[in-house]
Amino acid sequence: MKFRFGSQSGQPVPPLEQSLQEIQASLAQQQKRWAELLAQDPAAFAQLEPQIHLTFQQLADRCAAGLLAHAAAQPACDQAAKKK
């Protein structure tokens, strides 16, 4: 079974290890941007906080998709699907 983000024509969900590495890299990059923004304008925090929450929600969605794709590739999942 193949998993994709968004739709059948969306980007494929990468293997779990790759997915977690991409999430970590993305978060590190975002954190750097947020820190730079706040260093330039501390008052921007009120506008930045909702963006931080949205970013973490999106990263959590990517993590969940990676875990689901990983679990679906396991023999136990295949066997359970055959029983239905």
Buried (B, 14 or more C-beta within 10 A) or exposed (E): EEBEEEEEEEEEBBEBEEBBEBBEEBEEEBEEEBEEBEEEEEEBEEEBEEBEEEBEEEBEEBBEBBBBBBEBBEEEBEEEEEEE
